[in-house]
Every structure is written in C-alpha cells, then in structure tokens.
Amino acid sequence: MRYLLTLHMNPALWVTLTDDQKNAVYEGHGAFIKLVTETGEMVETKALAEPGDTKTIRVENGVAHTKTGGYVESEAFLCGYYVVDVESEERAVELAAKIPDAEYTAVEVRKIVHEG
C-alpha cells in the first residue's frame, strides 16, 4: 500500500527554532531518507517552493485567472512530501512519526487510492 506523508511549514514557528533545531530537522530528513531507502519503502520525495512562488489558477466562464500564492490562504503551507510503499497503515504512521517535522508541526498520512 502506498501512502502520501505530507509536510507542512509554518514560517512563524520556523523562525522561533534555534539553528541547532533547524539543522536537526535537515539532518533528520537525511536519516529518514536513508532509512526508507534501505528498507525499500521509499517511492519518492519532493520539497516544494513557498507560496510566494506559487501560482493558483481558476477558470471562470472559460477564462483562466491567475493569482500569486497558494490555494489555501494560511500562514502554514504544504512544503513537501514523501510517498512510501509499506505493508500497512500502521507502518506509514510509524514512519511519519520519524520525520523530524512531526516534532514541531504535523505530518499527514493519506492513503493513495489511485495512481495514473
């Protein structure tokens, strides 16, 4: 079963972390990637740009309208994800708890129900 583990960034929280805490998050991602690669559970991972670099498109009456910024207007934003292929939801939850961001924000675990 494949699961999407989504990471969310809250810039207001991030600026309160010490350099050591930030470095621990970065290093923790390296350790997490090593773990899921070695176990064969890694499918892919991506880091995403901040909302200021995002374009949101809506089509009304056949006309595309573009705005700068994310779809959800919030201080926190989707900043990356991992896709893992695991035996159970319990394993996906176990892995999500190993992602360093979970110590400061939440990691969402969502089952992938269709792939094209």
Secondary structure, DSSP 8 states (H G I E B T S, - for coil): -EEEEEEEE-HHHHTTS-HHHHHHHHHHHHHHHHHHHHTT-EEEEEE---GGG-EEEEEETTEEEEEES-SS-SSSEEEEEEEEE-S-HHHHHHHHHHSGGGGTS-EEEEE-----
